[in-house]
Amino acid sequence: MIQREGEGWRLAWDGHRQPFSVLVGGAGWAMELTAAEAEALRQAVADLVAQHGALLDQLMAEESIELELERGAWWVALEGDRTRWSLRMLYTPGADQRSLEGHWGPEAAPAFSQALQQLHGQP
């Protein structure tokens, strides 16, 4: 079992809880995800954070950027500048299925994204 939280974010994984074994949350909200949904979110966030990191030396101090990624049912965005950024996500799988929306502000997004990477390889 993994449980992590900080200011404005929360993450828990319990492989015994099926089908929704992962809980993610932000300031005043939380949602449960399946392992496959959480892995897809983890990969999308990792890709956006890597893209942001690759662009840091090209951004001036006062310049801001928004990066978006759409992958399957997930839409994820990173918005900010060189040192502070936030994350937004939407999950829209299709008719007759739940949709999800969440946001992590600049005080929470870097720590949440780092904690989310700990789910990699969890069954």
NORMOUR-V614425 format. One record per residue. N is the residue number from 1. PHI is phi as a letter, one per 20 degrees, with the letter a starting at -180 (* if undefined). PSI is psi in radians with two decimals (NA if undefined). Layout:
BEGIN
n,phi,psi
N,PHI,PSI
N,PHI,PSI
END
This chain:
BEGIN
n,phi,psi
1,*,2.40
2,d,2.30
3,c,2.14
4,c,2.57
5,b,2.77
6,b,-2.99
7,f,1.98
8,n,0.18
9,b,2.76
10,b,2.50
11,b,2.29
12,b,2.50
13,c,2.25
14,c,1.83
15,f,-0.29
16,e,-0.29
17,e,1.97
18,c,2.49
19,e,-0.14
20,e,1.49
21,e,-0.14
22,c,2.32
23,d,2.23
24,c,2.59
25,b,2.84
26,c,-2.81
27,f,1.84
28,n,0.19
29,b,2.76
30,b,2.71
31,b,2.67
32,d,2.47
33,c,2.68
34,f,2.90
35,f,-0.70
36,f,-0.70
37,f,-0.75
38,f,-0.67
39,f,-0.71
40,f,-0.71
41,f,-0.76
42,g,-0.81
43,f,-0.74
44,f,-0.79
45,f,-0.75
46,g,-0.73
47,f,-0.74
48,f,-0.74
49,f,-0.69
50,f,-0.71
51,f,-0.76
52,f,-0.81
53,f,-0.65
54,f,-0.39
55,e,-0.10
56,g,-0.74
57,f,-0.15
58,e,-0.22
59,e,2.34
60,f,2.81
61,g,-0.67
62,e,-0.01
63,e,2.42
64,d,2.86
65,b,2.62
66,c,2.17
67,d,2.35
68,c,2.57
69,c,2.27
70,d,2.12
71,b,1.95
72,m,-2.25
73,e,-0.10
74,e,2.43
75,c,2.17
76,c,2.44
77,c,2.47
78,d,2.23
79,c,2.31
80,r,-2.64
81,c,-2.75
82,f,-0.61
83,d,-0.37
84,c,2.31
85,b,2.74
86,c,2.90
87,c,2.47
88,c,2.60
89,b,2.60
90,c,2.42
91,c,2.01
92,c,1.51
93,f,-0.42
94,q,-3.07
95,f,2.53
96,m,0.34
97,c,2.72
98,f,2.54
99,d,2.67
100,c,2.63
101,b,2.43
102,b,2.88
103,b,2.42
104,c,2.12
105,f,3.07
106,f,-0.45
107,f,-0.33
108,d,-0.57
109,g,-0.85
110,f,-0.75
111,f,-0.72
112,f,-0.81
113,f,-0.64
114,f,-0.77
115,f,-0.67
116,g,-0.57
117,f,-0.33
118,f,-0.27
119,f,-0.27
120,g,2.19
121,n,-0.03
122,f,2.45
123,f,NA
END
